[in-house]
């Protein structure tokens, strides 16, 4: 099966040597998204809720560019710099999900690129 690169201008450009997402074997694998504005590449202002919305908007744009959606998500991983943000991020995350609730892991990390508070990646059906 061929590997297909997924790219959209509705999500920020990669800040390293990786793609926004890859389609392979009927799945979409998104890169981790942080709260960067697609136009400027700058981290959004505000707290964790504002960052979570931007992150999930970015993920949504990448999934749609791949021909997928949150309803087709099978696994997500959320990275938080502070587990005290767990409830706030959950509240925002839930508003993006369709009727399907993908499997999920949430991990506390020491830091994220550009000082972000939250990062999310997704595996979805293509």
Buried (B, 14 or more C-beta within 10 A) or exposed (E): EEEBEBBBEBBBEEEEEEBBBBBEEEBBBBBBBBBBBBEEEEBBEEEBBBBBBBBBBBBBBBBBBBBBBBEBBEBBBBBBBEEEBBEBBEEBBEEBBEEEEBEBEBEEEEEBEEEBBBBBBBBBBB
